[in-house]
């Protein structure tokens, strides 16, 4: 039975209607993982036996008439930095090569309670630090469109798995674009939620004021359903928002009439690939033809988002990663004669180069004599960026922009040039600094046949409005479906 081209909600309906059992769905995707992932390398851990057992348990719940989510019985995957009880959660790092958490992340608790069937943990940049999934201890993940190219990062494993039809949907995390950029590179859809909309309990911290868990799926309707399941207040996370629930009931009428969409003209200047620019502006024109109103303006302060982001993110990372000392858990070096030797050698051997680079940068900007010159200015710039977005949303409902300045680049092309890699985040990091939501959807292909993505950025907790526009766009285009035409002939 062909399942690779179906959305998670379509598979959920098939299970509910008894056209297919939970076990049959899980088995079909497991077979596809076995057939394709040896070369793709999107999974760190595959849970074949556990997944089939979980599928049987969900089937029993459904047969007993239990009311579950529309995603009940649908196979999925989880990024390797989201804790799963008794299942390896390594953040794709040697430092956590043997770490099996004694608890589930809040998002995992919720998705499993809703009837999800977890088939494995996906590859990622080490500790989510990277934009290509090349810094992983387990090796680079490939782009399903071209195995010589990267899938983006840091949630590259999740996006590649969905893009290749190995799972219908997956969970990722987004600190500076880590859901949106791989979605753009792999031709799939994703949502970076408002900060505080989804609990961070059980998400291994990179930069605590920026991290958010979010969904990756074949289309934005799947993503909205996943977000509905995993969101909500959690007493274990003081940053999760009380008294708010996502309501997407009015988001699927296919209309954008009356929506005012902003176009920041300085987002479309030097450094932006012409194919990307053409595709995103073409999407804006289509939305206008569908009834939306376009409004052009400038946001010059966002030009400072990349340096502000890397100062703040690295400062928080240097603090969060200080817990990995070779003593309590994780990797411990066998070399050294003193406690200090154990600390130094364990961290030197356990962390990769990109993680070390960010720890050193973060320690530097927090050090005496440099705190005011760098970290404090980074925080001040962050406040100005948030203010700039607030002013923009007084004049428009949302902003349309590219996700990345280019399409997927070749493996090894940028990994030795950190500055070039960091500048690839120019369109995404401001969203995390401001704590606002964004949706990424496919909007075309470049001259090499590689996917192009656009992002819609909105005010705090405006996900329903963003989904409304993205859904209407996908109802009038087929970019999000063309990806799966390439997967014909697979084992699903």
N, C-alpha and C positions, 0 to 999 in steps of 0.2 A: 504494500500500500504506500503510495507516494504521500509523504508528509512534509518533505523539505520546504515546499513552497507555501505551506499554510501558516497562518499566524497562530499565536498561542491561544487566542480566543476561539479561533476556528477549531483547533484541536480540542479545546475544552468543551465546545458544543458537541463534537463528535463523541467524546467520552460520555457526556451527559445523555446523549441520545442512544447510547449503547452501539454506535457504529464501530467502535474500537474500545478495547479495554485499556485500563491504565498500564497494565503489564505489557500489552502489545505496543503501545506508544513508547514506553521506556525502552523496550527491547529494540525497536526499530532505530531509535536514536543512538543507543549503545553500539549497534552494529555499524552505524555510519561513523561514529567516533573511531572505532577500531579500523575502519577502512581508510579514513582520511587524516586522522590526527597525527599519525606517525611522522608525516612530512610537515603538516601545518604547525604542530607544537603549540596548540592553544590551551591544552590542559596540563596542569601539574599533577593532579590526582584524578583518576577516574573511579567512580564508586559504582561498579557494575552490580555486585551482589547486594550492596546496601540500597542502591536505587531500585532494583527489582523488588526487594522486600518492602521498601517504602511505597512503591506503586501498588502492591497487594494490599497494604494497610489502608491506603486512600480508597481503593476500590471497595473494601469492606464498609468504610464509612459512607460511601455513596450508595451502596446497595441497601444499607440500613435506613436510607432516606435522610441522612444528615445534610443540612444546608451548608454548602461550602462555597468558596469563591468560584467565579467562572473559569479560573485557572486551575481548578482541582484536577489532579492527575496529569497535568502537563509537565513534561520534563524541563529542567532548567539547570543553570550552572551559577557558581558563586565565585567572585574574585578572591584570590588567595590571601587578601589582607582582611577579610571579613570572617570572624571567628565561627567555627563550626565544631560542635562538641565531639571530641575524640577523633577528629579528622584533621590531618596535617594542615596547618595554617602557617605557612613559612614566609609570607610576603615575598616569595621568590628570592629569598636571601639565604646564604650559607649560615648566617647568624641564627636563623630559626629553622634550620634544616630538620629538626626533630620535634618541633613544638606542636602538641595536640591539645588545644584548649579544653578545659573542663566545663565549658559552658558555650551556649550559642549567642551570637549577636542578636540584638533585639529584632533587626530586620529579618534574620533567619528564623527566629521564633515565629514571627508573624507570617512569613511566607509558607512555612511548614504547617502552621495551624490552618492556613487557607487551603491546604491540600497539594502543595507543590511537591514535585519529585526531583530531588537533587541528584544529578548525575556526576558532579565533580567540581573541582576547584580549578580556576583558570589562571593561566600565566600572566605575568605583569612585570613592569619595571620594578627593580628592587626597592622595596618600601615605598612604592608609588613614585619614585624619583626618576622621571624620564618621560620622553614623549614618543617612544618608538618600540617599547618592549624589548629593547636590545640589552638592557642592563640586568636582565634576569639571570640568576644563578643557574637556571635550567636551559639557558640558550634563548635565542630570539624566536619569537612567534612570526610566522609568515602572513602576508596579506593574502586573503583568499582569491583576490583578483589576479595577483602576480606574486608568485612565491619568491621573487627576487627583491620584493619591496616590503617595507614595514607595515604593520597594521595600525600604527599609531600607539599612543600610550597615555597614561600607564595602564589603562584597562584594555590593552590590546588583545589579550587572550579572550576576554568576554566578547568583544566586538567581532573578532575573527571567527569565534565559535558560532555566533549567531549568523554572521555573513556567509559562512560556509555551510549552513544548514545542519550543524552538529547539535544544536539545541534551538528551540524556538525563542527563548529569551534568557537573559542573564542579569545578574546584579554586578554593578561596577561601583567605583568611587571616583569623585571628582574634586580635586584640590585646586587645579588651575586650568582645567579643560580636559581632564583625564577620562571623562565619558564622551564628551562632545567631539573631540578630535579623532579618536579611533572610530567613532560612528561615521564621521565624515570620510575617513580613509577606507572604510569597509562597506559603505553603502547601506548602513542601517540607521535606525532612529534611537534617540536617547533623550533623557531629561536630567538636567542638573537641578535639583529642587532648591527652594529657598532654604537658606541656612536655618536650621532648627526645625524644619519640616519632617525630617526623618532622624530618628535617634542614632547617635554615633556610638552607643554602647556596643562594644564588641568589634568596632572598626579599629584596627591597629593604627595608632595615630602617626601621621606625618606632620601636618600643621593644623593644630586643633581648631583654630578660628576660621579655617578655610575648608576643611574636609566635609564632604557629604556623600552618603550612599545614594545611588539612583539606579533606574532601570535602563536596560538596553534591549530593544526588540526589533521585530521586522517592520513595524509601523508604529505611529504615535498612539494609536488607540490601545494597542497592547501595553505600551509604556504607561499610559494613564491608568490602566487597570492595576498594573503592578505597583505604581506609586500609591494608589488608593489603599492597597493592602499593607505596604511596609511603613506608611507614614503614621503620624500621631504622637502624642506626648508619651514620654517614658520617664518615670521618676528617677531612673538610674542615670539619666543624662540631663544635667541642669540647663543645658542649652536648647533642649527640645521645647517647642512652644506649646503652651497650654491653651485649651479652648478654641482650637481651630481644626477643622477637618476639610480635606479636599472634596469638592463636589463637582464632578465632571458631567452631571446629568444634562446640562445645556450646551455641551461642547461638541456635539456630533450632529448638528443640523446642516453642516456643509456650507454655512454662510459666513462671509467676512464683511458683509455690508455694514457700513458705519464705523468699522475699525480704522483707526488712524495709525499708520505704520511709519516710524521715523527711519531715515537713512542718514547716518553720520557720514558726511562727504569725505572727511579725513580718514575714514576706514578704507577708502577705495583708491588710494594714491599709490605712491612708489612702493615697490616690494610685493605687490599683490599680483599673482599669476593672472594673465589675461583670460584664460579659460575659466578660472574660478570667478573672476570679476563678472564675466559675461553671464555665467550661470546664475549667480546670486542676483544680479540686477534683472536678469530675465525672470526670475521668480518673483521679484518685487513688482515687475510690470504685470505679470499674470495676476497677482493678488489685487492690483489696481483694476484690472479688467473684470475681476470677480466682484468688485464693489468696494474695495478698501480705498482709503485715501492715503497718499504718500506725502511725507513732509521731510524736506531736506534741512539739515542743520549741521553744526560742527561740535565735536567734543574734544578739544585740544588737550585737556588734562589727561585723557586716557592714553596719550602718547607716553606718559610716565608710568603706566601700569606695570610694565615688565620689570623695571628696576625695583619699584616698590614691592611688587609681589615676591621677587627672589630674596630681597632683604628680609621681609616678614616671614616668608615660608621657611627659609633656611634658619632663621633665628629660632623659630618654634621647633623645627626639626632637630636642631642641636640639643635642645632641652629634652624633647620627647625620646630621642635615641640614646640619651645618657643612661637609660635603664639597662641597656644591653652591655653587661660588664663581664660575662663569662662565669658568673657566680650563681645567680638564681635559676636561670634556665637558658636553653639555647646552646650555641656553640661555645666550647671552652678550649683554649689552646693547651697543648701538652708541653709547650715550651715555657721557660721562666722559673726563677728560683724564689720570687717574692710575690706578694699580693699585687703590687704595682705591675710587675711583669705579666701576670695573668690578665689584668685589665688591658694593658697595652697590646699584648700579643693577640688576645681574643678579638679585640675590636679591629686590629690591623688585618687579621686573617679572615674574620667573619664578614666584614663589610666590603662591598665593591667600591670601585674608584669614584663613581658618581655620588654615592652616599657619603663617602669620605670628603669629597669636594664640598658638598652642601653643609656637612657638619662643621668643617673648618670655616666656611664663609659665615655661617650662623654664629659660631663662637666669636669670630672677629667683630661682627657688627654689634654684638652684645658686650664686648669687652670695655674695660675702663678707658676713657678717652675717645672712644669711637661710637658709643651708644647714642649720644646726642647728634653726632654728625651723620649717622646712617639710620639706625633703627628708629629713632624718634622722628626723623624726617620721612621715613617710610610710612609711619603711622599717620603723620599729617597729610601725606599725599593720598593715603587710603581714604581719609575723611573727605578730601576734595573730590575724589573720584565718586564716592557715594553721593555727595552733594550734586555733582554734575549729572548723574543718572536721575536723581530726584527732580531736577529742573527739566530734564528732557521729558520725563513722564508727566509733567504738567501740560505738555503740548502734544503728546502722542500716547497711544495705548501700549505700544511695544516698539522695539528696534529690530531691524533686520540687518544682518552682517554676515560676512564669511565666518566659517569656523577656523580655518587655517589659511595662511597665505599661499599654500601650494597643495597639490594632491600628494599621495603617498610617495615618499622618496625611497631610494634603494637602500637595502640593508648595508650598513657600513659607510654610507655616504656622508652622514653628519655626526656620527658618534664621537669622532676625534675633535670636533669643533663645538664645545659646550655653548659658546655664545650664539652661534648660529641656531643651535637646537633650542635655546631659551627664547630667541626671537620668534620662533615658530608659534609661541603661545600668545602672540600680540593681541589676538581677537578674543581670547577666552579668559585670561587671568583677571581682568577688571570685574567680571561677573562675580567671581569668588571673593574678591576684595570688598565688593559692595554687598555681598550676602544675598543676591537676588537670583531668580530662577532663569533658566534658558533651556530651550528645546532645540535639538539638532535633528535635521531631516535631510535626506538626499535631494539634490536639486539638479543633477546633470552629470556629465562625464567630460573629462578633458580629451585632448587629441590622442592620448595614449589609451583611451578607454577606461581610465581610472575614475572612481566616483568623486563627486564634488558635494560638499555639504554646506547648508546654510544654517544659521542659528537665529532664533527669535528670542529676544531678551525682554523681560518684563519687570514690573514693579514687584515688591515683596508679596508673596503668596498670590500671584496672578497666573499660576500654572493653568487654571481652567481656561483663561482667555488665550494663552499661548497655544494650548492644545487645540482649541477651537480653530485658530488660524492655521495651524500645522495640519490638522485633519482635513480642513477644507482644501488646502493646497494638495494634499495627497489624494483626495478624491478627484482632483482635476489633472493629475499627472500620474505617471507610472514609473518614475525613477526608483521608488522603493520596491517595486516588483521586479524590475529588470535584473537586479542582482542575482535573483534565484533562478533565472533562466540559465545562467552559467553552471548551475549545479545539477542540471539534468544528467541522468546517467549514473547518479549516485545510488547507494543501496537503500535509500528510503523509498 
